[in-house]
Amino acid sequence: MVVSDHVMPGKSGVELLTDLSVDTRFKHTKKVLLTGQATHQDTIVAINRARIERYFEKPWQANELREAVRQLVTEFVFDQGLDYAEWGEELAQDVVLARLSAR
């Protein structure tokens, strides 16, 4: 899981997340972009090239970001075939139920 701000020293969040998306070591990494200054074009690049899972404009709500991270981590656990029972209530229960009912 990588949560990146868009404005950073030396490299934008879109550039960082794009670099991660093409590096095979991070092919299963879930990516979230936080921004208050990205242009419409930056957003398109983030979605199409960086393959971000979520995008939050500032000011974002902490509870919404926390829930998005829980959902993405839960998806990762199932995508990787990990034992979801180990993680108990830390996982997003709606995602757990959806994944179990799809089996």
MOPAC internal coordinates of N, CA, C and O (Angstrom, degrees):
PM7 1SCF
backbone

  N    0.0000 0     0.00 0     0.00 0    0    0    0
  C    1.4434 1     0.00 0     0.00 0    1    0    0
  C    1.5130 1   107.05 1     0.00 0    2    1    0
  O    1.2310 1   121.08 1   -54.19 1    3    2    1
  N    1.3436 1   115.53 1   125.81 1    3    2    1
  C    1.4593 1   120.77 1   173.59 1    5    3    2
  C    1.5209 1   107.76 1  -125.71 1    6    5    3
  O    1.2310 1   121.40 1   -56.26 1    7    6    5
  N    1.3289 1   114.94 1   123.74 1    7    6    5
  C    1.4547 1   121.97 1   173.30 1    9    7    6
  C    1.5169 1   105.43 1  -112.05 1   10    9    7
  O    1.2310 1   120.52 1   -62.09 1   11   10    9
  N    1.3266 1   116.61 1   117.91 1   11   10    9
  C    1.4613 1   120.86 1  -175.23 1   13   11   10
  C    1.5156 1   111.31 1  -125.11 1   14   13   11
  O    1.2310 1   121.59 1   -39.96 1   15   14   13
  N    1.3234 1   114.56 1   140.04 1   15   14   13
  C    1.4537 1   120.13 1   169.88 1   17   15   14
  C    1.5230 1   106.91 1   -76.08 1   18   17   15
  O    1.2310 1   120.09 1   -23.24 1   19   18   17
  N    1.3066 1   117.44 1   156.76 1   19   18   17
  C    1.4607 1   120.16 1   178.18 1   21   19   18
  C    1.5267 1   111.41 1   -76.78 1   22   21   19
  O    1.2310 1   120.51 1   137.18 1   23   22   21
  N    1.3265 1   116.62 1   -42.82 1   23   22   21
  C    1.4642 1   120.55 1  -176.74 1   25   23   22
  C    1.5230 1   109.15 1   -94.38 1   26   25   23
  O    1.2310 1   121.55 1   -66.00 1   27   26   25
  N    1.3338 1   114.65 1   114.00 1   27   26   25
  C    1.4620 1   121.47 1   179.16 1   29   27   26
  C    1.5247 1   108.15 1  -140.72 1   30   29   27
  O    1.2310 1   120.18 1   -19.10 1   31   30   29
  N    1.3122 1   117.25 1   160.90 1   31   30   29
  C    1.4661 1   119.11 1   177.58 1   33   31   30
  C    1.5306 1   111.27 1   -71.20 1   34   33   31
  O    1.2310 1   120.46 1   -48.94 1   35   34   33
  N    1.3149 1   116.73 1   131.06 1   35   34   33
  C    1.4585 1   121.30 1   173.73 1   37   35   34
  C    1.5156 1   116.67 1    86.15 1   38   37   35
  O    1.2310 1   119.83 1   150.26 1   39   38   37
  N    1.2997 1   117.94 1   -29.74 1   39   38   37
  C    1.4696 1   121.03 1  -175.87 1   41   39   38
  C    1.5170 1   107.91 1  -156.99 1   42   41   39
  O    1.2310 1   120.49 1   -40.67 1   43   42   41
  N    1.3123 1   116.67 1   139.33 1   43   42   41
  C    1.4708 1   119.08 1   177.35 1   45   43   42
  C    1.5247 1   109.81 1   -78.32 1   46   45   43
  O    1.2310 1   121.09 1   -18.42 1   47   46   45
  N    1.3141 1   115.51 1   161.58 1   47   46   45
  C    1.4525 1   120.20 1   176.13 1   49   47   46
  C    1.5129 1   112.29 1   -60.12 1   50   49   47
  O    1.2310 1   120.43 1   142.33 1   51   50   49
  N    1.3220 1   116.79 1   -37.67 1   51   50   49
  C    1.4730 1   120.55 1   177.86 1   53   51   50
  C    1.5270 1   109.57 1   -62.86 1   54   53   51
  O    1.2310 1   120.06 1   137.17 1   55   54   53
  N    1.3389 1   117.50 1   -42.83 1   55   54   53
  C    1.4660 1   120.07 1   178.63 1   57   55   54
  C    1.5251 1   110.97 1   -63.47 1   58   57   55
  O    1.2310 1   120.42 1   135.28 1   59   58   57
  N    1.3295 1   116.80 1   -44.72 1   59   58   57
  C    1.4607 1   120.66 1   178.83 1   61   59   58
  C    1.5263 1   110.99 1   -60.01 1   62   61   59
  O    1.2310 1   120.35 1   131.01 1   63   62   61
  N    1.3225 1   116.94 1   -48.99 1   63   62   61
  C    1.4608 1   120.49 1  -177.63 1   65   63   62
  C    1.5256 1   111.85 1   -68.03 1   66   65   63
  O    1.2310 1   120.19 1   147.28 1   67   66   65
  N    1.3194 1   117.24 1   -32.72 1   67   66   65
  C    1.4669 1   120.45 1   174.35 1   69   67   66
  C    1.5220 1   110.35 1   -65.64 1   70   69   67
  O    1.2310 1   120.13 1   136.20 1   71   70   69
  N    1.3322 1   117.35 1   -43.80 1   71   70   69
  C    1.4699 1   120.79 1   176.73 1   73   71   70
  C    1.5297 1   110.62 1   -57.91 1   74   73   71
  O    1.2310 1   120.37 1   136.32 1   75   74   73
  N    1.3166 1   116.90 1   -43.68 1   75   74   73
  C    1.4647 1   120.54 1   179.27 1   77   75   74
  C    1.5290 1   111.79 1   -64.25 1   78   77   75
  O    1.2310 1   120.85 1   142.80 1   79   78   77
  N    1.3260 1   115.98 1   -37.20 1   79   78   77
  C    1.4699 1   118.96 1  -175.52 1   81   79   78
  C    1.5268 1   112.81 1   -69.50 1   82   81   79
  O    1.2310 1   119.73 1   156.83 1   83   82   81
  N    1.3276 1   118.12 1   -23.17 1   83   82   81
  C    1.4663 1   120.51 1   180.00 1   85   83   82
  C    1.5246 1   112.69 1   -99.48 1   86   85   83
  O    1.2310 1   120.24 1   175.70 1   87   86   85
  N    1.3151 1   117.16 1    -4.30 1   87   86   85
  C    1.4639 1   121.80 1   178.08 1   89   87   86
  C    1.5308 1   107.78 1   -92.47 1   90   89   87
  O    1.2310 1   120.30 1   -62.67 1   91   90   89
  N    1.3157 1   117.03 1   117.33 1   91   90   89
  C    1.4645 1   121.09 1  -174.40 1   93   91   90
  C    1.5242 1   112.94 1   -60.80 1   94   93   91
  O    1.2310 1   119.56 1   157.19 1   95   94   93
  N    1.3250 1   118.45 1   -22.81 1   95   94   93
  C    1.4656 1   120.18 1   177.68 1   97   95   94
  C    1.5231 1   111.73 1   -63.95 1   98   97   95
  O    1.2310 1   120.59 1   157.46 1   99   98   97
  N    1.3315 1   116.48 1   -22.54 1   99   98   97
  C    1.4560 1   120.88 1  -174.97 1  101   99   98
  C    1.5287 1   112.59 1  -116.99 1  102  101   99
  O    1.2310 1   120.25 1  -157.68 1  103  102  101
  N    1.3436 1   117.13 1    22.32 1  103  102  101
  C    1.4626 1   119.84 1  -173.45 1  105  103  102
  C    1.5307 1   113.97 1   -63.15 1  106  105  103
  O    1.2310 1   119.94 1   157.03 1  107  106  105
  N    1.3165 1   117.71 1   -22.97 1  107  106  105
  C    1.4654 1   120.19 1  -179.99 1  109  107  106
  C    1.5278 1   112.62 1  -100.59 1  110  109  107
  O    1.2310 1   120.68 1  -176.02 1  111  110  109
  N    1.3123 1   116.30 1     3.98 1  111  110  109
  C    1.4624 1   120.98 1  -177.11 1  113  111  110
  C    1.5272 1   110.75 1   -71.04 1  114  113  111
  O    1.2310 1   120.75 1   -48.80 1  115  114  113
  N    1.3025 1   116.17 1   131.20 1  115  114  113
  C    1.4687 1   122.15 1   174.49 1  117  115  114
  C    1.5209 1   107.52 1   -84.04 1  118  117  115
  O    1.2310 1   120.47 1   -41.05 1  119  118  117
  N    1.3442 1   116.71 1   138.95 1  119  118  117
  C    1.4617 1   120.95 1  -173.26 1  121  119  118
  C    1.5259 1   111.46 1  -128.13 1  122  121  119
  O    1.2310 1   121.50 1   -44.07 1  123  122  121
  N    1.3406 1   114.74 1   135.93 1  123  122  121
  C    1.4585 1   122.60 1   179.10 1  125  123  122
  C    1.5308 1   107.54 1  -128.68 1  126  125  123
  O    1.2310 1   120.40 1   -43.56 1  127  126  125
  N    1.3289 1   116.84 1   136.44 1  127  126  125
  C    1.4651 1   122.09 1   178.08 1  129  127  126
  C    1.5262 1   109.41 1  -114.32 1  130  129  127
  O    1.2310 1   121.02 1   -50.70 1  131  130  129
  N    1.3299 1   115.65 1   129.30 1  131  130  129
  C    1.4589 1   122.68 1   174.30 1  133  131  130
  C    1.5197 1   107.30 1  -107.73 1  134  133  131
  O    1.2310 1   120.22 1   -45.92 1  135  134  133
  N    1.3179 1   117.18 1   134.08 1  135  134  133
  C    1.4550 1   117.79 1  -179.50 1  137  135  134
  C    1.5148 1   112.35 1  -156.50 1  138  137  135
  O    1.2310 1   121.83 1   -26.14 1  139  138  137
  N    1.2851 1   114.11 1   153.86 1  139  138  137
  C    1.4509 1   121.88 1   171.95 1  141  139  138
  C    1.5089 1   109.63 1  -130.41 1  142  141  139
  O    1.2310 1   121.04 1   174.72 1  143  142  141
  N    1.3362 1   115.62 1    -5.28 1  143  142  141
  C    1.4585 1   119.78 1  -173.61 1  145  143  142
  C    1.5177 1   114.85 1  -129.79 1  146  145  143
  O    1.2310 1   119.40 1  -178.71 1  147  146  145
  N    1.3031 1   118.74 1     1.29 1  147  146  145
  C    1.4705 1   119.94 1  -178.75 1  149  147  146
  C    1.5190 1   110.34 1   -68.36 1  150  149  147
  O    1.2310 1   121.35 1   -35.23 1  151  150  149
  N    1.3197 1   115.02 1   144.77 1  151  150  149
  C    1.4558 1   120.88 1   175.47 1  153  151  150
  C    1.5308 1   109.05 1   -82.77 1  154  153  151
  O    1.2310 1   121.46 1    -8.68 1  155  154  153
  N    1.3187 1   114.81 1   171.32 1  155  154  153
  C    1.4647 1   119.86 1   176.05 1  157  155  154
  C    1.5282 1   109.46 1   -59.25 1  158  157  155
  O    1.2310 1   119.98 1   138.59 1  159  158  157
  N    1.3269 1   117.65 1   -41.41 1  159  158  157
  C    1.4677 1   122.03 1   179.34 1  161  159  158
  C    1.5332 1   110.68 1   -63.71 1  162  161  159
  O    1.2310 1   119.99 1   138.82 1  163  162  161
  N    1.3315 1   117.62 1   -41.18 1  163  162  161
  C    1.4686 1   120.95 1   176.98 1  165  163  162
  C    1.5195 1   110.61 1   -58.10 1  166  165  163
  O    1.2310 1   120.95 1   138.41 1  167  166  165
  N    1.3078 1   115.80 1   -41.59 1  167  166  165
  C    1.4605 1   121.22 1  -179.08 1  169  167  166
  C    1.5246 1   110.35 1   -64.19 1  170  169  167
  O    1.2310 1   120.30 1   136.24 1  171  170  169
  N    1.3097 1   117.03 1   -43.76 1  171  170  169
  C    1.4694 1   121.30 1   178.61 1  173  171  170
  C    1.5255 1   110.24 1   -61.79 1  174  173  171
  O    1.2310 1   120.29 1   135.66 1  175  174  173
  N    1.3207 1   117.06 1   -44.34 1  175  174  173
  C    1.4617 1   121.24 1   178.78 1  177  175  174
  C    1.5289 1   110.27 1   -62.69 1  178  177  175
  O    1.2310 1   120.70 1   137.58 1  179  178  177
  N    1.3327 1   116.27 1   -42.42 1  179  178  177
  C    1.4668 1   119.87 1  -179.63 1  181  179  178
  C    1.5181 1   111.12 1   -60.07 1  182  181  179
  O    1.2310 1   120.58 1   138.83 1  183  182  181
  N    1.3059 1   116.49 1   -41.17 1  183  182  181
  C    1.4613 1   120.28 1  -179.14 1  185  183  182
  C    1.5253 1   111.38 1   -74.06 1  186  185  183
  O    1.2310 1   120.18 1   132.52 1  187  186  185
  N    1.3090 1   117.27 1   -47.48 1  187  186  185
  C    1.4588 1   120.87 1  -174.11 1  189  187  186
  C    1.5247 1   114.27 1   -79.57 1  190  189  187
  O    1.2310 1   119.70 1   138.10 1  191  190  189
  N    1.3079 1   118.19 1   -41.90 1  191  190  189
  C    1.4696 1   120.52 1  -176.84 1  193  191  190
  C    1.5204 1   112.79 1   -93.96 1  194  193  191
  O    1.2310 1   120.63 1   134.37 1  195  194  193
  N    1.3149 1   116.40 1   -45.63 1  195  194  193
  C    1.4619 1   119.79 1  -177.31 1  197  195  194
  C    1.5223 1   111.60 1   -81.18 1  198  197  195
  O    1.2310 1   120.64 1   164.42 1  199  198  197
  N    1.3222 1   116.38 1   -15.58 1  199  198  197
  C    1.4606 1   122.14 1   179.37 1  201  199  198
  C    1.5232 1   111.91 1    54.06 1  202  201  199
  O    1.2310 1   121.17 1  -131.02 1  203  202  201
  N    1.3171 1   115.37 1    48.98 1  203  202  201
  C    1.4635 1   119.57 1   178.68 1  205  203  202
  C    1.5173 1   110.31 1   -69.51 1  206  205  203
  O    1.2310 1   121.35 1   -30.22 1  207  206  205
  N    1.3154 1   115.02 1   149.78 1  207  206  205
  C    1.4625 1   119.93 1   177.59 1  209  207  206
  C    1.5232 1   111.66 1   -89.43 1  210  209  207
  O    1.2310 1   120.65 1   148.15 1  211  210  209
  N    1.3385 1   116.36 1   -31.85 1  211  210  209
  C    1.4619 1   120.34 1  -179.05 1  213  211  210
  C    1.5168 1   110.48 1  -142.56 1  214  213  211
  O    1.2310 1   121.80 1   -24.68 1  215  214  213
  N    1.3166 1   114.16 1   155.32 1  215  214  213
  C    1.4627 1   122.73 1  -178.79 1  217  215  214
  C    1.5175 1   106.97 1  -137.91 1  218  217  215
  O    1.2310 1   120.43 1   -53.47 1  219  218  217
  N    1.3188 1   116.78 1   126.53 1  219  218  217
  C    1.4632 1   121.22 1   179.13 1  221  219  218
  C    1.5109 1   109.56 1  -124.19 1  222  221  219
  O    1.2310 1   120.77 1   -53.30 1  223  222  221
  N    1.3344 1   116.13 1   126.70 1  223  222  221
  C    1.4613 1   120.69 1   173.94 1  225  223  222
  C    1.5146 1   108.81 1   -87.42 1  226  225  223
  O    1.2310 1   121.47 1   -36.52 1  227  226  225
  N    1.3302 1   114.80 1   143.48 1  227  226  225
  C    1.4653 1   119.78 1   175.29 1  229  227  226
  C    1.5136 1   108.91 1   -78.46 1  230  229  227
  O    1.2310 1   119.36 1   -33.44 1  231  230  229
  N    1.2797 1   118.83 1   146.56 1  231  230  229
  C    1.4633 1   126.55 1    -3.00 1  233  231  230
  C    1.5265 1   109.88 1   -79.97 1  234  233  231
  O    1.2310 1   120.15 1   -54.71 1  235  234  233
  N    1.3095 1   117.32 1   125.29 1  235  234  233
  C    1.4480 1   121.96 1   179.51 1  237  235  234
  C    1.5193 1   109.39 1   -92.66 1  238  237  235
  O    1.2310 1   121.45 1   -20.65 1  239  238  237
  N    1.3155 1   114.82 1   159.35 1  239  238  237
  C    1.4584 1   121.82 1  -179.63 1  241  239  238
  C    1.5328 1   108.96 1   -95.23 1  242  241  239
  O    1.2310 1   120.40 1   -52.61 1  243  242  241
  N    1.3135 1   116.84 1   127.39 1  243  242  241
  C    1.4645 1   121.78 1  -176.61 1  245  243  242
  C    1.5248 1   112.19 1   -56.18 1  246  245  243
  O    1.2310 1   120.30 1   138.54 1  247  246  245
  N    1.3297 1   117.03 1   -41.46 1  247  246  245
  C    1.4663 1   119.09 1  -178.37 1  249  247  246
  C    1.5312 1   111.44 1   -66.20 1  250  249  247
  O    1.2310 1   119.84 1   145.70 1  251  250  249
  N    1.3269 1   117.92 1   -34.30 1  251  250  249
  C    1.4671 1   120.92 1   177.83 1  253  251  250
  C    1.5256 1   110.80 1   -69.12 1  254  253  251
  O    1.2310 1   120.50 1   138.51 1  255  254  253
  N    1.3306 1   116.65 1   -41.49 1  255  254  253
  C    1.4611 1   120.52 1   177.73 1  257  255  254
  C    1.5286 1   110.18 1   -64.98 1  258  257  255
  O    1.2310 1   120.43 1   135.14 1  259  258  257
  N    1.3197 1   116.78 1   -44.86 1  259  258  257
  C    1.4659 1   121.34 1   178.74 1  261  259  258
  C    1.5293 1   111.07 1   -58.26 1  262  261  259
  O    1.2310 1   120.39 1   135.72 1  263  262  261
  N    1.3226 1   116.86 1   -44.28 1  263  262  261
  C    1.4659 1   120.60 1  -179.79 1  265  263  262
  C    1.5294 1   111.29 1   -66.46 1  266  265  263
  O    1.2310 1   120.36 1   140.45 1  267  266  265
  N    1.3109 1   116.92 1   -39.55 1  267  266  265
  C    1.4713 1   120.44 1   177.32 1  269  267  266
  C    1.5238 1   110.59 1   -61.84 1  270  269  267
  O    1.2310 1   120.33 1   137.97 1  271  270  269
  N    1.3285 1   116.98 1   -42.03 1  271  270  269
  C    1.4643 1   120.95 1   178.48 1  273  271  270
  C    1.5263 1   109.84 1   -63.90 1  274  273  271
  O    1.2310 1   119.91 1   136.16 1  275  274  273
  N    1.3278 1   117.78 1   -43.84 1  275  274  273
  C    1.4710 1   120.76 1   177.49 1  277  275  274
  C    1.5216 1   111.22 1   -58.32 1  278  277  275
  O    1.2310 1   120.55 1   135.43 1  279  278  277
  N    1.3287 1   116.56 1   -44.57 1  279  278  277
  C    1.4613 1   120.03 1  -179.77 1  281  279  278
  C    1.5246 1   111.09 1   -64.44 1  282  281  279
  O    1.2310 1   120.22 1   135.97 1  283  282  281
  N    1.3203 1   117.18 1   -44.03 1  283  282  281
  C    1.4617 1   120.28 1  -178.62 1  285  283  282
  C    1.5291 1   111.88 1   -67.67 1  286  285  283
  O    1.2310 1   120.21 1   141.17 1  287  286  285
  N    1.3182 1   117.21 1   -38.83 1  287  286  285
  C    1.4616 1   120.06 1   176.55 1  289  287  286
  C    1.5293 1   109.97 1   -64.91 1  290  289  287
  O    1.2310 1   120.12 1   139.63 1  291  290  289
  N    1.3139 1   117.37 1   -40.37 1  291  290  289
  C    1.4634 1   120.97 1   177.78 1  293  291  290
  C    1.5270 1   110.56 1   -62.39 1  294  293  291
  O    1.2310 1   120.36 1   135.99 1  295  294  293
  N    1.3314 1   116.91 1   -44.01 1  295  294  293
  C    1.4641 1   119.97 1   176.47 1  297  295  294
  C    1.5228 1   110.79 1   -59.87 1  298  297  295
  O    1.2310 1   120.46 1   138.18 1  299  298  297
  N    1.3320 1   116.73 1   -41.82 1  299  298  297
  C    1.4668 1   121.07 1   178.54 1  301  299  298
  C    1.5237 1   110.87 1   -60.10 1  302  301  299
  O    1.2310 1   120.26 1   133.70 1  303  302  301
  N    1.3209 1   117.12 1   -46.30 1  303  302  301
  C    1.4643 1   121.46 1  -179.77 1  305  303  302
  C    1.5314 1   109.99 1   -56.05 1  306  305  303
  O    1.2310 1   120.30 1   133.13 1  307  306  305
  N    1.3197 1   117.02 1   -46.87 1  307  306  305
  C    1.4668 1   120.25 1   179.81 1  309  307  306
  C    1.5295 1   111.75 1   -71.32 1  310  309  307
  O    1.2310 1   120.10 1   139.01 1  311  310  309
  N    1.3178 1   117.41 1   -40.99 1  311  310  309
  C    1.4695 1   120.37 1   179.74 1  313  311  310
  C    1.5289 1   111.82 1   -60.89 1  314  313  311
  O    1.2310 1   120.76 1   146.04 1  315  314  313
  N    1.3207 1   116.15 1   -33.96 1  315  314  313
  C    1.4684 1   120.79 1  -178.47 1  317  315  314
  C    1.5201 1   112.72 1   -89.47 1  318  317  315
  O    1.2310 1   120.07 1   178.06 1  319  318  317
  N    1.3277 1   117.46 1    -1.94 1  319  318  317
  C    1.4598 1   120.94 1   179.08 1  321  319  318
  C    1.5180 1   113.38 1    71.13 1  322  321  319
  O    1.2310 1   120.50 1  -154.02 1  323  322  321
  N    1.3247 1   116.64 1    25.98 1  323  322  321
  C    1.4622 1   120.61 1   179.31 1  325  323  322
  C    1.5282 1   110.20 1   -78.44 1  326  325  323
  O    1.2310 1   120.60 1   -19.24 1  327  326  325
  N    1.3037 1   116.46 1   160.76 1  327  326  325
  C    1.4612 1   121.66 1   179.51 1  329  327  326
  C    1.5256 1   108.99 1   -75.82 1  330  329  327
  O    1.2310 1   121.06 1   -76.88 1  331  330  329
  N    1.3144 1   115.57 1   103.12 1  331  330  329
  C    1.4622 1   120.18 1  -177.25 1  333  331  330
  C    1.5247 1   111.98 1   -65.87 1  334  333  331
  O    1.2310 1   119.87 1   153.66 1  335  334  333
  N    1.3412 1   117.86 1   -26.34 1  335  334  333
  C    1.4599 1   121.27 1  -177.91 1  337  335  334
  C    1.5256 1   111.87 1   -63.24 1  338  337  335
  O    1.2310 1   120.33 1   152.53 1  339  338  337
  N    1.3188 1   116.97 1   -27.47 1  339  338  337
  C    1.4659 1   121.21 1   178.42 1  341  339  338
  C    1.5176 1   112.04 1   -60.93 1  342  341  339
  O    1.2310 1   120.83 1   150.44 1  343  342  341
  N    1.3180 1   116.02 1   -29.56 1  343  342  341
  C    1.4609 1   120.60 1  -171.37 1  345  343  342
  C    1.5180 1   112.87 1   -95.18 1  346  345  343
  O    1.2310 1   120.58 1   169.52 1  347  346  345
  N    1.3309 1   116.50 1   -10.48 1  347  346  345
  C    1.4518 1   122.09 1   173.75 1  349  347  346
  C    1.5119 1   115.18 1    47.55 1  350  349  347
  O    1.2310 1   121.10 1    54.11 1  351  350  349
  N    1.2993 1   115.51 1  -125.89 1  351  350  349
  C    1.4611 1   121.29 1  -173.29 1  353  351  350
  C    1.5217 1   113.88 1   -80.14 1  354  353  351
  O    1.2310 1   119.90 1   178.74 1  355  354  353
  N    1.3194 1   117.79 1    -1.26 1  355  354  353
  C    1.4624 1   120.24 1   177.21 1  357  355  354
  C    1.5261 1   111.47 1   -71.68 1  358  357  355
  O    1.2310 1   120.61 1   157.25 1  359  358  357
  N    1.3195 1   116.43 1   -22.75 1  359  358  357
  C    1.4634 1   120.99 1  -177.90 1  361  359  358
  C    1.5242 1   110.88 1   -85.25 1  362  361  359
  O    1.2310 1   121.35 1   -21.23 1  363  362  361
  N    1.3153 1   115.02 1   158.77 1  363  362  361
  C    1.4711 1   121.58 1   177.05 1  365  363  362
  C    1.5277 1   107.94 1   -74.30 1  366  365  363
  O    1.2310 1   120.91 1   -68.19 1  367  366  365
  N    1.3014 1   115.87 1   111.81 1  367  366  365
  C    1.4623 1   120.72 1  -173.05 1  369  367  366
  C    1.5287 1   112.94 1   -64.03 1  370  369  367
  O    1.2310 1   119.70 1   147.93 1  371  370  369
  N    1.3273 1   118.18 1   -32.07 1  371  370  369
  C    1.4661 1   119.39 1   177.78 1  373  371  370
  C    1.5190 1   111.16 1   -65.63 1  374  373  371
  O    1.2310 1   120.26 1   143.69 1  375  374  373
  N    1.3315 1   117.10 1   -36.31 1  375  374  373
  C    1.4692 1   120.67 1   177.85 1  377  375  374
  C    1.5261 1   109.53 1   -70.88 1  378  377  375
  O    1.2310 1   120.18 1   137.85 1  379  378  377
  N    1.3352 1   117.26 1   -42.15 1  379  378  377
  C    1.4682 1   120.87 1   177.75 1  381  379  378
  C    1.5303 1   109.58 1   -57.08 1  382  381  379
  O    1.2310 1   120.42 1   130.05 1  383  382  381
  N    1.3214 1   116.80 1   -49.95 1  383  382  381
  C    1.4685 1   120.01 1  -179.02 1  385  383  382
  C    1.5261 1   112.09 1   -62.25 1  386  385  383
  O    1.2310 1   120.22 1   138.37 1  387  386  385
  N    1.3232 1   117.19 1   -41.63 1  387  386  385
  C    1.4599 1   120.46 1   179.04 1  389  387  386
  C    1.5260 1   111.00 1   -63.65 1  390  389  387
  O    1.2310 1   120.55 1   137.54 1  391  390  389
  N    1.3078 1   116.56 1   -42.46 1  391  390  389
  C    1.4665 1   120.10 1  -179.51 1  393  391  390
  C    1.5238 1   111.27 1   -68.01 1  394  393  391
  O    1.2310 1   120.34 1   139.87 1  395  394  393
  N    1.3241 1   116.96 1   -40.13 1  395  394  393
  C    1.4654 1   119.91 1  -179.98 1  397  395  394
  C    1.5139 1   111.66 1   -68.66 1  398  397  395
  O    1.2310 1   119.90 1   142.95 1  399  398  397
  N    1.3263 1   117.79 1   -37.05 1  399  398  397
  C    1.4675 1   120.62 1  -179.59 1  401  399  398
  C    1.5254 1   111.50 1   -74.27 1  402  401  399
  O    1.2310 1   119.99 1   160.41 1  403  402  401
  N    1.3173 1   117.62 1   -19.59 1  403  402  401
  C    1.4714 1   121.36 1   179.24 1  405  403  402
  C    1.5331 1   112.06 1   -82.48 1  406  405  403
  O    1.2310 1   120.88 1   169.39 1  407  406  405
  N    1.3123 1   115.93 1   -10.61 1  407  406  405
  C    1.4815 1   119.22 1  -177.44 1  409  407  406
  C    1.4945 1   112.07 1   -73.50 1  410  409  407
  O    1.2310 1   120.10 1   180.00 1  411  410  409

